[in-house]
Structures are given as C-alpha cells and as structure tokens.
C-alpha cells in the first residue's frame, strides 16, 4: 500500500515535468541541426589556370546542360540534381514513418525515452522512500527528550522524568522482537515513571499475548501506567486491561493516583463510549485538590478541552502518529488539535507523541517514531 502511494505520487510529479523534458530535447536537437548548417549543393569547380568560360565549353562538348549566367557575371549549371535540391527546399516532403522528426517536434523515440526516464525514476524514488521508511520502523523508536515547566510543581519534584510511549501497535509484523527493543530503549533512559498511552496492540489477547510479554520487564520506581487507545476496543479492551495488569502495568481507567509532587490521572479512550466505557473526567479529576499539579494520560489529543476545564497542567497523548506517511500529516493535522509536539491551551500544556510503531504498512515517512522522556521542571523559586 505504501509503495503504491509513493509510486502514484512520483508518477504525478513526473507527468508535471514531462513537458519541460520534451522542450529541452527539442531545443537540444534544433541546436545540433543549426550547428551542422544547411546541406550544400555540389558545384563544379574549374581547375587551376582554367577559366570559367573554358570549363563551360568543355561541359557543352561533353553533352552537359549549358550553364546559366547569373547576376553579376556569376554562372551556375542547371542540373537535374540542382533542380531537385531547390524543389525539396521549397516544398519539403512529408517524413516517412521512422524518419527523424522535424524541428520543434518530439519524435516517437524521444517520447519513449522521456517516458522511460519518468517511469524508472518514479519506481526508484518510491522503492527508496518505502525502504527507508520501513527501516525506520523496524529498527525501533529513538528517544526524544523534552523539558516541561509546571507552575504548581513543587521543588521536590523538579526533574521528575516520565517516559511516554504510545502506538506500539503490536501485531503480525511488529511482534515480540519489536516490543523487546521498545522496552530496552525505555529502560535505558532510567525514568521515574513510564506512561503507555494507548494503541498497544492490533489483535486479541489470544493471538498477541506472547508479543506483549516483554512489557513485564519495564522498570520504574512507581511502575508503568497504562490507558486504553481506540485500537484496544477493536480487540477486546477488557481482556487487554487484565493482561497488562498481569504484566505488572497499572491501568488507569477513569481514575488517578497521588504521587509525590503531582497527581497522575488517566481516562479511557473515546472509542469505549459505545460500550459504556468512555472517558469520565469528573470521576478521574472532579474532586482533586487543584493546588496540586495534575498530569493526565489519555490516548487522543482531541480531549484537550475537557482537560482544560478540569484544571489539568499537562496532558500526555499519542494517536496521531505525526501523520505517519507524508502527505497524511496534512489530513491528520486538520483532525487533531496538535499533530505532534508540545503546545499550550490556556493553562494546560498538551504533548503529543508520534508513537513507537506504525499502523497498517510498517512504514513512516516524514514522521519518525519516538519514545519521549518528559522531564518536569518546577518554576517555583
């Protein structure tokens, strides 16, 4: 699917430049023809010491046509070949099939050459783009570091580090080996807390339980926390919540926990609404002490306005993949308040991760995968 997408885009770009290539070929051919000059008509020259009149008499004696005297005394011989040459110059014949094209046109062979250049270039560009994008996914995400200042964060919690990972999309392609690379990358950052913010899997617990096993190796002092994404509800969210709990992760289902220095809350994904398991911000945040900083884990960034109303200081989300495949980012940017990165909405800051894996084709173009190490900074003196 990704290869077809970029092949079509490359061919469209090639068709846009086709007229330019053809114009260049025509200009090059016309330049070459101009430099060669017009075809010359052969003339009979007099030998050294022989006058033109003597030569003419010899031609008449030999049975050749009599020369015609031109203006200013110049003579020329009217031969059948000369007449034919003049006639062709005045009335050029229609070129036969396979003959070289006239000036200003592109012949079949040149059009074929341009088509092959465009087609070959499009295939090479598409294959190279998809190959590089696949390599970026399969090698695993890189660590992105980000410092977020929070006005309500006490000095005692200054420098607290949260490893944010989203959208792993474990499945038939990104399996156990990929999960192990993600876990090893997270543990190498030595975070204080790990936040898995949804779309962990693309399949059922029965099929993908072995692929998720490496999550049991996640290491952080208060542990790893999990909230559901929309894809969990396509695959049996209740079973996956129990599975990650068995692996040592702590699901936050419309609830919160108090940590030293701030409150950590989590809400279910919007996709659970049809099952009566959607996000409940009042339950998770309604009765908390608003003098404390609050960090909210939720899969989709679109709920940022609910977070603002409930006094959340920082929302951590995923879901967008940063667009994953250019130019998909243009569409994703229209349907999400923030495509990727950190932005502020009132008193609430929203950070959106591009995610660790990929959905659909295991390819990323223009949206590299990431695991983000968010460091909280206190602004209090």
C-alpha positions, 0 to 999 in steps of 0.5 A: 500500500505504501509503495503504491502511494509513493509510486502514484505520487512520483508518477504525478510529479513526473507527468508535471515535468514531462513537458519541460523534458520534451522542450529541452530535447527539442531545443537540444536537437534544433541546436545540433541541426543549426550547428551542422548548417544547411546541406550544400549543393555540389558545384563544379569547380574549374581547375587551376589556370582554367577559366570559367568560360573554358570549363563551360565549353568543355561541359557543352562538348561533353553533352552537359546542360549549358550553364546559366549566367547569373547576376553579376557575371556569376554562372551556375549549371542547371542540373537535374540534381540542382533542380531537385535540391531547390524543389525539396527546399521549397516544398519539403516532403512529408517524413516517412514513418521512422524518419527523424522528426522535424524541428520543434517536434518530439519524435516517437523515440524521444517520447519513449525515452522521456517516458522511460526516464519518468517511469524508472525514476518514479519506481526508484524514488518510491522503492527508496522512500518505502525502504527507508521508511520501513527501516525506520520502523523496524529498527525501533523508536529513538528517544526524544527528550523534552523539558516541561515547566509546571507552575504548581510543581513543587521543588521536590519534584523538579526533574521528575522524568516520565517516559511516554510511549504510545502506538506500539501497535503490536501485531503480525509484523511488529511482534515480540522482537519489536516490543523487546527493543521498545522496552530496552530503549525505555529502560535505558533512559532510567525514568521515574515513571513510564506512561503507555498511552494507548494503541498497544496492540492490533489483535486479541489477547489470544493471538498477541499475548506472547508479543506483549510479554516483554512489557513485564520487564519495564522498570520504574520506581512507581511502575508503568501506567497504562490507558486504553487507545481506540485500537484496544476496543477493536480487540477486546479492551477488557481482556487487554486491561487484565493482561497488562495488569498481569504484566505488572502495568497499572491501568488507569481507567477513569481514575488517578493516583497521588504521587509525590509532587503531582497527581497522575490521572488517566481516562479511557479512550473515546472509542469505549463510549459505545460500550459504556466505557468512555472517558469520565473526567469528573470521576478521574479529576472532579474532586482533586485538590487543584493546588496540586499539579495534575498530569493526565494520560489519555490516548487522543489529543482531541480531549484537550478541552475537557482537560482544560476545564478540569484544571489539568497542567499537562496532558500526555497523548499519542494517536496521531502518529505525526501523520505517519506517511507524508502527505497524511500529516496534512489530513491528520493535522486538520483532525487533531488539535496538535499533530505532534509536539508540545503546545499550550491551551490556556493553562494546560500544556498538551504533548503529543507523541508520534508513537513507537510503531506504525499502523497498517504498512510498517512504514513512516515517512516524514514522521519518525517514531519516538519514545519521549522522556518528559522531564518536569521542571518546577518554576517555583523559586 
